[in-house]
Amino acid sequence: GLYTTVLLTQNPEHILTQTNNRSEILCELKQRTSVYWYRWSQERQHFEFLVFSNTLGKATYGTNVSQDKFSVREARSHSSYSLHISHLQPSDSGTYYCSISQSSQLLLGTGTQLTVVDALPLPPKTTQTPQSKKPVLWITKSKAASREG
């Protein structure tokens, strides 16, 4: 049938990171097997093949895919694999999928949406800051100086 219960779990679901950072996407498999990694490009509307890693850990890269940018590592459990992406650029943004071939069908992972921005959006400023009694790092000579207002 077309429907299959095997789902490759990917973690995390979303990554928001800055240019030149590095990221890691984890793909959990039920068994030790060869794994493919794809990126869905929203603007080009197609799946781009990134890298294939066989059970011996040998990687085969897609056309124009930089080997020093993408690397696949086997996790200690031997049933999960991680895709490491370094030197991130905004052009690396997209949804990344791990995939395995099983009885002549290709099973896709749950997908990880990666967004690379030049500057991270700042958290919204809260209107009132709770005055916490933080220990003061510098020591005042007179006690009166530490009282404000």
ABEGO torsion letter per residue (X at the ends): XABBABBBBBOBABBBBBBGBBBBBBBBBABBBBBBBBBBBAAAGBBBBABBBBAAGBBBBBBGBBAAABBBBBBAAGABBBBBBBGBBAAABEBBBBBBBBGGBBBBBAEBBBBBBABBBBBBBBABBBBBBBBBABBBABAAAABBX
